[in-house]
Amino acid sequence: MEIYLDTADIDAIRHFQRILPLAGVTTNPTIVAASGKKIHELLRQLREVLGESPRLFAQVLARQAEGMVEEARYLRSIDENLVVKVPVTVEGLAAMNQLKQEGVPLLGTAVYSASQGLLAATAGAQYIAPYVNRLDALSGNGTETVITLNQLLQLHAPQTKILAASFKNCRQVIDCLIAGAQAVTVPVDVAGQLIASPATDSALTQFEKDWCKTYQSLHF
């Protein structure tokens, strides 16, 4: 299992590095824009805090294959270990086919169907990112899409991993991991939900009260 943090917040990344076995960080144009930083500046800062080994993802903006390829090359010039996110469109598939020949690691993003995911895998994507919550919001079923995509990849493209994305709560994350996703990328608030539980805090408070009642302190 690989857990990624979907953010450009340096402080949040440092915080969760202490807690979770982070495999890396994913970004998208919205996340980058919200940071207010130039892409080259942001990616270098993210790499600095992550270290050399964790994966870092950034997405192309162009709509045409030629532009996607040029942008992918530029992003890789900033970070030679970067995984390039390419939307799974007609032009995106064409770009992936070319970038695969250049040895560029790819993630097929903005996936709303199992067929999109399978085609991205055959075009050379190492990761496929189905948008789970957005599928649910469109009256689809994000978890069922992950299940179907996982079955297709096992049969036809076992080298490709599902990196499920677009989560609003930790239940969606757990459901996708049960459904066969090998990786998930979660926003900061959902990462916190995976850890926190009011019931746990309540139990610890009761333990402290019971201990202090007998020993008058919280020391052994």
Phi and psi in degrees as a GROMACS rama.xvg file:
@    title "Ramachandran Plot"
@    xaxis  label "Phi"
@    yaxis  label "Psi"
@TYPE xy
-119.091  130.085  GLU-2
-112.819  125.046  ILE-3
-115.723  151.684  TYR-4
-102.538  128.173  LEU-5
-95.9971  84.1138  ASP-6
-167.153  164.706  THR-7
-120.493  14.0791  ALA-8
-80.9461  106.641  ASP-9
-60.0777  -43.6524  ILE-10
-63.8476  -40.5596  ASP-11
-64.7367  -39.3212  ALA-12
-62.403  -45.7807  ILE-13
-60.2117  -41.4719  ARG-14
-60.4078  -49.2451  HIS-15
-78.6459  -18.6336  PHE-16
-62.1312  -30.0603  GLN-17
-72.534  -21.4041  ARG-18
-111.233  -46.9066  ILE-19
-105.618  152.386  LEU-20
-80.5764  69.7043  PRO-21
-63.1377  129.035  LEU-22
-84.9861  -13.1327  ALA-23
155.29  -161.493  GLY-24
-134.182  137.596  VAL-25
-109.667  145.806  THR-26
-131.626  167.714  THR-27
-145.521  173.371  ASN-28
-56.9218  -35.9698  PRO-29
-65.322  -43.9423  THR-30
-64.3813  -43.7798  ILE-31
-63.0801  -45.7499  VAL-32
-61.4139  -38.9154  ALA-33
-65.6164  -26.2411  ALA-34
-71.3783  -25.4199  SER-35
75.0457  9.15073  GLY-36
-106.426  154.253  LYS-37
-66.6075  147.397  LYS-38
-59.2424  -40.4029  ILE-39
-67.2045  -37.3747  HIS-40
-66.7191  -45.3092  GLU-41
-64.443  -47.1115  LEU-42
-62.4704  -37.4277  LEU-43
-67.2851  -38.2666  ARG-44
-66.7373  -41.7564  GLN-45
-63.6327  -42.071  LEU-46
-63.6347  -37.8159  ARG-47
-62.5307  -43.2446  GLU-48
-75.9847  -31.3385  VAL-49
-76.0264  -35.6258  LEU-50
93.3178  179.78  GLY-51
-74.4364  -37.7765  GLU-52
-79.9472  -43.1081  SER-53
-58.7754  150.616  PRO-54
-81.8552  143.454  ARG-55
-126.106  133.313  LEU-56
-118.206  139.133  PHE-57
-143.104  152.497  ALA-58
-111.252  144.381  GLN-59
-75.6833  156.949  VAL-60
-106.963  -28.2819  LEU-61
-60.6625  154.966  ALA-62
-100.26  -21.7623  ARG-63
-100.462  149.166  GLN-64
-56.6548  -43.7624  ALA-65
-60.1198  -43.3187  GLU-66
-67.0299  -38.2772  GLY-67
-60.7355  -43.3121  MET-68
-63.325  -44.2384  VAL-69
-62.7459  -43.9396  GLU-70
-66.4476  -38.5485  GLU-71
-60.6858  -42.7413  ALA-72
-63.0222  -41.0673  ARG-73
-63.4599  -46.6531  TYR-74
-59.6168  -39.7308  LEU-75
-71.3425  -23.5664  ARG-76
-71.7754  -25.3964  SER-77
-76.9663  -42.5248  ILE-78
-140.08  109.462  ASP-79
-70.0189  -14.1236  GLU-80
-101.618  6.89806  ASN-81
-65.1646  141.535  LEU-82
-95.5609  124.948  VAL-83
-91.5512  128.573  VAL-84
-91.5877  126.21  LYS-85
-125.899  125.032  VAL-86
-60.8796  142.104  PRO-87
-86.5961  83.2336  VAL-88
-121.291  179.065  THR-89
-57.1937  -48.5672  VAL-90
-69.2761  -34.3423  GLU-91
-63.6786  -40.6554  GLY-92
-64.3732  -39.1623  LEU-93
-63.2731  -41.9777  ALA-94
-64.3812  -41.4365  ALA-95
-62.4685  -40.9369  MET-96
-59.096  -39.6895  ASN-97
-73.6354  -44.3627  GLN-98
-65.9109  -31.7024  LEU-99
-59.2325  -40.5031  LYS-100
-64.8262  -24.3607  GLN-101
-91.8107  1.51493  GLU-102
76.742  22.062  GLY-103
-83.2479  124.955  VAL-104
-69.453  135.798  PRO-105
-129.705  148.856  LEU-106
-123.526  125.293  LEU-107
-82.8524  115.225  GLY-108
-114.03  172.916  THR-109
57.338  47.1515  ALA-110
-93.1053  124.521  VAL-111
-118.441  4.18777  TYR-112
-151.289  155.595  SER-113
-65.4484  -33.5737  ALA-114
-65.5072  -40.134  SER-115
-57.6385  -46.4496  GLN-116
-61.7044  -43.0779  GLY-117
-64.0028  -43.4416  LEU-118
-63.6484  -38.0957  LEU-119
-64.2056  -38.2611  ALA-120
-63.6297  -43.1595  ALA-121
-70.3313  -20.637  THR-122
-84.0291  -5.27946  ALA-123
116.743  3.28476  GLY-124
-68.9154  133.267  ALA-125
-82.2347  -26.1625  GLN-126
-131.169  148.706  TYR-127
-124.779  130.951  ILE-128
-114.041  90.9068  ALA-129
-71.9093  139.075  PRO-130
-89.9404  93.518  TYR-131
-66.4911  -57.6453  VAL-132
-65.9838  -35.6175  ASN-133
-66.5553  -34.9105  ARG-134
-63.0172  -45.0983  LEU-135
-60.6917  -40.6092  ASP-136
-67.4279  -23.5853  ALA-137
-93.5112  19.1444  LEU-138
68.4814  20.6171  SER-139
-93.7696  -160.569  GLY-140
-140.379  101.686  ASN-141
-60.5827  -42.9683  GLY-142
-66.1254  -42.754  THR-143
-63.1863  -36.0672  GLU-144
-63.8743  -40.5506  THR-145
-63.4923  -42.1997  VAL-146
-60.0108  -49.0702  ILE-147
-64.147  -44.2286  THR-148
-62.5425  -40.8098  LEU-149
-60.7773  -41.5612  ASN-150
-63.6674  -43.3061  GLN-151
-64.2587  -42.8213  LEU-152
-67.5516  -39.1822  LEU-153
-60.3448  -36.1523  GLN-154
-80.6736  -37.8406  LEU-155
-121.491  -18.0386  HIS-156
-151.478  62.7656  ALA-157
-65.055  -12.051  PRO-158
-78.2786  -11.9571  GLN-159
-99.2655  139.544  THR-160
-107.256  148.609  LYS-161
-86.8076  123.28  ILE-162
-114  87.7157  LEU-163
-66.0453  141.427  ALA-164
-138.818  175.836  ALA-165
65.1547  80.4127  SER-166
-122.482  144.377  PHE-167
-114.441  -14.4981  LYS-168
-154.159  163.628  ASN-169
-73.0336  -21.4732  CYS-170
-62.7902  -40.2368  ARG-171
-61.9386  -40.046  GLN-172
-62.4612  -49.5551  VAL-173
-62.1865  -42.0391  ILE-174
-60.3281  -39.6088  ASP-175
-69.5887  -37.262  CYS-176
-66.1932  -39.3402  LEU-177
-64.6104  -35.1707  ILE-178
-74.1878  -8.52247  ALA-179
116.059  0.881895  GLY-180
-63.1669  130.014  ALA-181
-83.0447  -15.6963  GLN-182
-150.458  154.235  ALA-183
-138.457  149.03  VAL-184
-122.158  126.694  THR-185
-124.061  141.294  VAL-186
-68.926  166.838  PRO-187
-59.2076  -42.7756  VAL-188
-65.4956  -38.3368  ASP-189
-71.9435  -34.4686  VAL-190
-59.0221  -39.4242  ALA-191
-65.6192  -37.4349  GLY-192
-63.5404  -32.6859  GLN-193
-63.0764  -25.6701  LEU-194
-100.883  -46.056  ILE-195
-78.4934  146.174  ALA-196
-152.543  122.94  SER-197
-57.8377  -32.1674  PRO-198
-65.7457  -36.7154  ALA-199
-64.3901  -45.1886  THR-200
-60.2948  -40.8093  ASP-201
-63.7882  -42.0102  SER-202
-63.1795  -42.3543  ALA-203
-65.4743  -38.6215  LEU-204
-61.7584  -40.9744  THR-205
-66.5396  -39.9155  GLN-206
-59.2581  -44.012  PHE-207
-63.4015  -43.2205  GLU-208
-62.021  -44.4044  LYS-209
-65.3242  -38.8823  ASP-210
-66.2274  -47.3724  TRP-211
-65.2972  -30.7692  CYS-212
-60.8882  -34.6444  LYS-213
-92.5612  -40.8022  THR-214
-108.771  -4.31994  TYR-215
61.5972  13.5542  GLN-216
-160.669  169.034  SER-217
-100.15  21.2021  LEU-218
-103.07  150.818  HIS-219
